[in-house]
Amino acid sequence: MQYYKIVLMKKGSKIGEFEEIVILTVGVLGDNAYGVAIKDEIEDRVKREVSVGALQTTLRRLEKKGFLAAKQGATSPTRGGRPKLFFSITPYGKKAIQESRDVRNSLWDALPPGLINEIA
């Protein structure tokens, strides 16, 4: 009989798949993580169409949960005087994506070798 260790995330730090993709994309973009750049990067890397509304809702939710921080950039005449809103991952956000990764790795490690060979 085999036993597998399952790692559960602490309550409140759970993130969904799209939230994880958004947080990771903010990390990939670094200082250039703003709405349009995040949308374009997700669509390019994940090959998944992203609506502006879904992305903005998710960014605000992640900010409210404390996973992302936002700061306004300089205003631009090409944007009608509106500033870009840049996002960064908070320490809490880094912890959440690490916990998410740990859970996924734990589940992958628990797969029977025969199934892993079928997947590969």
C-alpha positions in Angstrom: 0.0 0.0 0.0 1.3 3.4 -0.9 0.7 6.7 0.9 1.0 10.1 -0.6 1.5 13.4 1.0 -1.0 16.0 -0.1 -0.1 19.7 0.7 -3.2 21.9 1.2 -3.0 25.7 0.9 -4.0 27.7 3.9 -7.4 29.3 3.9 -7.4 32.7 2.3 -4.3 32.1 0.1 -6.1 29.9 -2.5 -5.9 31.1 -6.0 -7.7 29.9 -9.1 -6.0 28.9 -12.4 -6.6 32.3 -14.1 -5.5 34.2 -11.0 -2.3 32.1 -10.9 -1.7 32.9 -14.6 -2.2 36.6 -14.0 0.1 36.7 -11.0 2.8 34.7 -12.9 2.4 37.0 -15.9 2.9 40.1 -13.7 6.1 38.5 -12.5 7.2 37.8 -16.0 6.6 41.4 -17.1 8.3 42.9 -14.1 8.2 46.7 -14.2 6.2 46.6 -17.4 3.1 44.8 -15.9 0.1 46.9 -16.9 -3.3 45.9 -18.3 -2.6 45.7 -22.0 0.8 44.2 -21.6 -0.5 41.5 -19.2 -3.4 40.7 -21.6 -1.0 40.4 -24.6 1.5 38.3 -22.7 -1.2 35.8 -21.4 -2.6 35.5 -24.9 0.9 34.9 -26.4 2.2 32.5 -23.8 -1.0 30.6 -22.9 -2.7 30.7 -26.3 -5.9 31.8 -24.6 -8.0 34.8 -25.5 -8.5 37.2 -22.6 -11.2 39.8 -22.4 -10.2 43.2 -20.9 -13.1 43.0 -18.5 -12.2 39.6 -17.1 -8.6 40.7 -16.7 -9.4 44.0 -15.0 -11.8 42.2 -12.7 -9.2 39.6 -11.8 -6.5 42.3 -11.3 -8.7 44.2 -8.9 -9.7 41.0 -7.0 -6.0 40.0 -6.6 -5.2 43.6 -5.4 -8.0 43.4 -2.9 -6.8 40.0 -1.7 -3.3 41.5 -1.2 -1.6 39.3 -3.9 -0.9 42.3 -6.2 -0.1 45.9 -5.6 -0.9 48.7 -8.1 0.7 52.1 -8.7 -0.1 54.7 -11.2 2.5 55.6 -13.9 2.9 59.0 -15.6 0.0 60.4 -17.6 0.2 60.2 -21.4 -1.4 62.3 -24.1 -1.8 59.1 -26.3 -4.0 57.7 -23.5 -6.1 60.8 -23.2 -4.2 62.0 -20.1 -4.9 58.8 -18.2 -2.0 57.1 -16.4 -1.1 53.4 -16.8 -1.7 51.3 -13.8 1.3 49.1 -13.1 1.1 45.9 -11.0 3.6 44.0 -8.9 3.5 40.9 -6.9 3.3 41.4 -3.1 5.1 39.0 -0.6 1.7 37.5 0.1 1.2 36.9 -3.7 4.6 35.3 -3.9 3.6 33.0 -1.1 0.3 32.1 -2.8 1.9 31.1 -6.1 4.6 29.1 -4.3 1.9 27.3 -2.4 0.0 26.7 -5.6 3.2 25.3 -7.2 3.8 23.1 -4.2 0.3 21.6 -4.4 0.6 20.9 -8.2 4.1 19.3 -7.6 2.7 17.2 -4.8 -0.1 16.0 -7.0 2.3 15.3 -10.0 4.6 13.4 -7.6 1.7 11.3 -6.4 0.7 10.1 -9.9 1.5 6.4 -10.5 4.5 5.9 -12.8 2.4 4.1 -15.4 0.1 7.2 -15.8 3.1 9.5 -16.0 4.6 7.4 -18.9 1.2 7.7 -20.7 1.2 11.4 -20.3 4.8 12.0 -21.4 
